[in-house]
Amino acid sequence: MTTTPTVRATVPVELRSVTRCHGTGEHAVTALDAVTLRFAAGTMTAVMGPSGSGKSTLLHCAAGIERPTSGEVLIDGTELGGLDENALTLLRRDRVGFVFQSFNLVTALTAAQNAELPLRLAGRRPAADEVAAALARVGLADRAGHRPGELSGGQRQRVAIARALITRPAVLFADEPTGALDTRTSRTVLRMLRELVDTQGQTVVMVTHDPAAAAYADQVVLLADGRLAGELPGAAGAEAIAARTAALEVR
Ligand SMILES: Nc1ncnc2c1ncn2[C@@H]1O[C@H](COP(=O)(O)OP(=O)(O)OP(=O)(O)O)[C@@H](O)[C@H]1O
């Protein structure tokens, strides 16, 4: 008898009616309001919207950094609400990569030592070629021994991306990854993120205020007042994206 193998593509990240409230009573703020979204494997998504629309909250809930008030978040098919703090920390460490606007590198450590930190924290002794491969993936093979102070802004962000990817996470979240970089350096980092998606099937979710950065994404998700306010393809281009976000600002 022949059996047909069941191929089940796991969605790297899924939000099901996620609501996140802060405070109580008259001071209560609904930062995220019943948001349902899927981030498909091997795609790059940009999250945009006016200041205070819930972009960071969305990223933090999707990454298991903040717990939703209601609704469900699934990473690689695991529902985060069912995990205790310890299990959630382990899942975040192994399955989630996160990069910040301000790089957050350890200044006393070299690029290689920064990149291997998540493995060290997991109690693993990284193989030399593993760290070299991680730095090579972000085009910094020749900078392994440099400390952050000896690197440009774009190179620092690329070390931060190498560090975020060293555990081969299901998803890489980036909160304004080019916010501290000049236009030319931003383009280098964005092209590199795009290449990670296209050649390695990495899933990337990025918050940005910059329509030109969002144009690198496959899809742009728009938020307003904590709710989904639309979606458009990155291929629509920076001008069209800017027009849609401007329309949300004046709503
Ligand atoms: N810890 C908190 N306590 C109270 N309110 C909060 C808290 N964190 C966020 N908020 C509120 O939730 C809403 C969404 O905030 P969030 O930071 O997610 O927005 P954002 O779109 O990322 O904004 P920005 O573009 O300015 O960074 C805002 O009204 C914010 O003031």
The ligand as an ORCA input file, in Angstrom:
! r2SCAN-3c Opt
* xyz 0 1
  N       3.194     50.378     28.557
  C       2.213     51.164     28.105
  N       1.331     51.744     28.947
  C       0.322     52.509     28.484
  N       0.085     52.752     27.176
  C       0.927     52.192     26.288
  C       2.026     51.380     26.694
  N       2.687     50.962     25.570
  C       2.036     51.506     24.520
  N       0.986     52.236     24.947
  C       0.015     52.956     24.102
  O      -0.468     52.051     23.119
  C      -0.617     52.704     21.864
  C       0.221     51.977     20.804
  O       1.614     52.134     21.108
  P       2.780     51.576     20.161
  O       4.073     51.912     20.815
  O       2.488     50.159     19.852
  O       2.567     52.460     18.847
  P       3.530     52.654     17.589
  O       2.646     52.605     16.395
  O       4.650     51.685     17.646
  O       4.042     54.139     17.815
  P       5.413     54.879     17.323
  O       5.358     54.890     15.813
  O       5.256     56.254     17.888
  O       6.573     54.117     17.875
  C      -0.209     54.149     22.085
  O      -1.371     54.926     22.330
  C       0.666     54.094     23.311
  O       0.623     55.314     24.010
*
